[in-house]
Amino acid sequence: AHGSRPGSTGRGVATVQTRRTRCIPGCGSAQIAGHVQPAMSDPRSVDDRRVAEIVARQSGVVSSRQLVACGLSRSGIARRVSSARLFRVLRSVYSPAPCVDEWGRRWAAVLAIDADRAVLSHWSAGVIHRMLQPRIGPVHVTMPGSGRGGTAGVVVHRSRSLGPDDVVVVRGLRVTTP
């Protein structure tokens, strides 16, 4: 019919092919592999291509701060959540699909705490470095400095001595060194 481009449904709605293996707690969905989800699109002001690039780079998740930088308002985010076009993973972190994999959970934890300064750490980093076995539980992140803060599903550690030599980048995600 109309949709001669790959990724088109023929009704003017683009699709994004995603692979997910773990559902977001409380979403009530079964596990989905190869799930086709409508792409986020608002032709007036949202830079959908940029959102898609961010989601792809960050294992299927995006922060509300990043969505706002791409032109989506806070109320626009809320509308997309209520219409099941975005799914909440953690506080201020969303996915265009109802399920995220382990890498998506790790990215979500770092984004929820502080995308610029938080790093994956402790048990979570040990799994990345293949020093520990994966386990079900919260994701561990470390923040420089002192203080409190956190969100459900994330254990936040503080370090006054975390420096650049203590951090490596694995699949785009900042992780503490072994």
N, C-alpha and C positions, 0 to 999 in steps of 0.2 A: 504494500500500500504506500502511504506517504513516506514511511521511515526507510530511506535507502541508505542512511549512514549507520555504521556500527554503533551500538549503544542507543539506538532510537527505537521507541515502541510503536512508532507510526502515528502517535497522537500528540506529538509535540513535546513529549516528556522524555528526557534522557534518563538512562539507567546507569547505575554503577554496579559492577560485579564485585561482590565482596565475599570473603571466606571468613567464617567465624566458627569457633569451636566451643565457646563458653558463653552462656547467656548471662546478662546482667541480672544480679539478684533482684527479685521482685518483679521481673518483667513478665513472668508467667509464660514464657516462650520455651519451646523445646530447642535442642541444639540445632543449628542451621549451618549447613556447608554449601557453599556456592549460592548463597541467598542473593536474590536480585532486589535491590532497594531503590526507590525513586531517588534521583539525584536532587540535592538541595538547589532550588532555583527560584529566584525572584528577579525577573528581568529588569526591574526598576533600578536597583542599586547594589545588590549583592554580587560580589565577585566570586561566582560559583566555581570557576576554574581554580582560583587561588585556594578556596576552601577544600576542594578535592585534592589539590596538591599537598596541603597540610595534613589532611586525613590520611593520605597514602604514606606520607613520610613518617607519621606518628602512629603507625599500626592501628589505624581506624578510629582515632579519637582526636578531638579538638577542644580547646578551652573556650569559654565564653569570651574572654579577652581577645582571642584570635578571631572569633566570629564577628565581634564588634569591629575589629580592624578591617575585616573584609566587607563591612557595610551592613551587617545585620544588627538591628536594634535589640535591646533587652526584651522588649515586648515581642519582637519577631522571633526571638529564640523561644520564648514562652509559647507562642502560637505553634511553632514547629514541634515542640514537645507535646502539646495537647493534641495535635493532629497526627502524632506518631511518625513525624518526618525526622525527628531527632529523639534520641533516648539518653536519659541522664545516666552516666556511669558513676561519677563521684560529684561532689560539690563543684559546680562551675566547669564540669567536663562532660562532653556529650559525644555521642556516636551516631552516624546516620543509619546504623544497623542495630537491631536489638541485642546482638551478642558481640562480645569482644574476646580475643584470645589472651593468652598470658602476657604477651608483649603489649597489647592494648591496656591491660590492667596496670602494667608497670609504668607506661607512659602517662596514664590517667593519674596515678598517684603523684608523680613528679609535677605534672601540670596543676593538680589541685593544691599542692602545697606552695610551690613557687617555681614557675617554669625557668626562671633565669638563674636561680641559686641552688635549688634542691638537686640532690643526686641520689640515685638508687643506691642502697647500702645494706650492710649487715647480711642477714640470711638471703635476702633478695639478690644482692650482688654476688654472694657465694654461689648461687644457682647459675647466674650468668657466666661466671668464671669456671663453671663445672667443678667446683670444690664441694658443693653440697647437693643433696637430692631435692628436687622440687617438693613442696608441701602445700597443702591448702592452708590459707591463713592470710593475715594482712600483709601488705607490701610495706617494706621498710625503706625510708628515705632519711637522708641527713641534710640538715641545713647548717650553714655557718652561723656562728654567733650563739647567743643564749636566748632564752625565752620559751614560750609555749606556743601551742597552735597545732592544728591537725584537723583531720576529718575521719569519719567512720571508714574502716577498712584500710587505714594507713597509720603506721607507727612512725612518729617523727622523732628523730634523734638530733641533738644539737652538738656542734663541735666548734670550739674556739680555734682549733688548729688545722682545719680542713683547708688545704691549699691546692693550687693547680697541679702539683705533682701527685696528689692523692686521687686524681680523677682521670678516667679514660672514657672515650666515647665508643659505645658498642651499639651498632645499628642506629646511630643517631642519638642515642640516649646516654646521658651522663651517668657514669657508674663509678663507685669507689674502686680503687685498685685492690688487688689481693693483699 
